[in-house]
Each structure stands twice: as C-alpha cells, then as structure tokens.
Amino acid sequence: MKLDKLTQKMSEAYTDALDMATKKSHSEATEEHLISAILSQNDGMAPILFSKLSLKISQFLQRTEEIISKLPRVSGDSGEKYPSRAFVELLKKSESARVEMKDEYLSTDHVLVTFMKESTCALKQEFIKLGLNYPNLLKAILELRKGKPIMDDAPEGKTEALKKYAKDLNALAKKGKIDPVIGRD
C-alpha cells in the first residue's frame, strides 16, 4: 500500500489512530482506533454518510470509545506505536475497494465500507446493532459520489458543496422561514 495515495482525511485518520494508541497506552493501533479517528473527523465523509443514512454518528463514536477503553494497556512503554495486523489488513482490503471503485486515492469511505464488509472485530457487530450495514453504506457512498471517482487528495470538500456553503431558498420558503418580498401586489 502506498501512503502517498491517501486522501488528506485518510492520512489524518491514520496518524490520529497511531496517536490515540500512544495516548491510551495501548500496545498497537487497532482497527477500532482507525474507525474512531475516522468517525471523529467533523469535516470528513463519515458525518455526511451517517446523516444520509439517518444515523447518529455520536452513538457510533460512543460505542467505539467503549470498546477501545476495554483494550489492554501497557505500562512503561511510551514509544511509537505501530498498526496491528488487523489494521494493516483493513488498509490492504480497502486498497482493493479503491481499485474496484476506480479511484486514484484511498479515502476514509473505502475504509468504512471495507470495515463493514470484511472485519471480524466486535465493533462491527455493535455497528450492525446500531443500524449500519454494508449494503446501505455502499449505496450511500455511491449516491454521494454520483458516479464520480476520487481523483485528488481532498474529495471531502467537493461532496455536497452546495449544502455546505449555500442556503436552499426554496426549502426555506416552503417552511415559511423567508420574509415575504416587500412591495409585491
């Protein structure tokens, strides 16, 4: 796997997962650390996807933190942490998903969809209990992308840009939240 072919948010999530393992005194960074880092990105793809699926990301993040808190800790070791075997396998399988989707860069959505399809950890089962499943997640990703592949390292900024940076005046008018035009007969 080439680390230079990660999107900016995926690169941040990778680094944040390693940092989280260090701060929590875990022996290695696990899948759970990576998923937590992805879900914690307020301006990443996860909040958009979960919103589209009508799911509360806070519940998923809370459940992830609960599982991470149960991971074994090591004392006296403040050295650099490395990804676990499962973490690396998740990234390799995500790379396959990237190729299958004809994308140039590995994104957080590749990791999320691969996690829900391939992972065997307890966190996946918790996510399923909360209402997230592979087919619905994949469908939401494909709908958000509208058939466009990821061709640069910052696709998150291009997703639903109008909703992020503009007001839907038609929707506001239907709700009666816009002042009527003055002077119209």
ZIDA-V315930 format. One record per run of one state. SS is the DSSP state (H for helix, E for strand, C for the rest). FROM is the first residue (numbers start at 0). TO is the last residue. If there is no record, write none. Layout:
ss:from:to
SS:FROM:TO
SS:FROM:TO
//
This chain:
ss:from:to
C:0:1
H:2:4
E:5:5
C:6:6
H:7:22
C:23:24
E:25:25
C:26:27
E:28:28
C:29:29
H:30:38
C:39:43
H:44:51
C:52:55
H:56:68
C:69:71
E:72:72
C:73:81
E:82:82
C:83:83
H:84:99
C:100:104
E:105:105
C:106:106
H:107:117
C:118:120
H:121:128
C:129:132
H:133:144
C:145:153
H:154:157
C:158:159
H:160:164
C:165:167
H:168:173
C:174:184
//
